Amino acid sequence: MTKADIVARISEKLGMEKGDVQATVESFMSEVKNSLESGDNVYLRGFGSFIIKKRAEKTGRNISKNTTIKIPAHNIPAFKPAKVFVEGVKTNVEVK
């Protein structure tokens, strides 16, 4: 499913214009991104949490030059689904 698919479905369900729904979805994503970039987590009850995970410093390999490189500690965005969300997927989606 793409962002355009989400906008189309919400537009059909709510009877709103696609342009308005598109602006709302874009604003939501922008606010989540801005919040994470400023160091704040986003908690959506019943859906999940957009959180910042810390990655420790580690040693990696540059295979083409056969050298060792140091990868510094850094933060990455992550999504942790709520328990009800996980249970819904487990019960409603068949294993392929």
Order of alpha helices (4+ residues) and beta strands (2+ residues): alpha-alpha-beta-beta-beta-beta-beta-alpha
